[in-house]
Amino acid sequence: MSSFWGFWLSMVILTFGELTLVPTASKYVADLAPADLRGRYMSIHWLGWGLARTLSPIIGGFLNDNIAPRAIWIGGLLIGLASALGLFLLSRVSSTRTVPQVSADG
């Protein structure tokens, strides 16, 4: 987008996406983890987010400087498509497996 309102619309879409993804992913990881290992699973989950936030500017800068500014968007598209495929495959595997429920009794 080349205007302020285009940027604003992009940020609104990104915000709604993040507000949808973060609680859903956190719940998925918490449900997937055994009760005694839930903290470890969550820490690895958030480590992935931290690594992504650390590496994204470095990779984006490399693509911008060595290939072209448009390569950042193409790279983002490819990573997004790969993520969508991975989530689709994960949902297929998850639907065939049952997640054990922890009772309130302990």
Secondary structure as GFF3:
##gff-version 3
##sequence-region A 1 106
A	DSSP	alpha_helix	4	32	.	.	.	ID=ss1
A	DSSP	three_ten_helix	35	37	.	.	.	ID=ss2
A	DSSP	alpha_helix	38	66	.	.	.	ID=ss3
A	DSSP	alpha_helix	70	96	.	.	.	ID=ss4
###
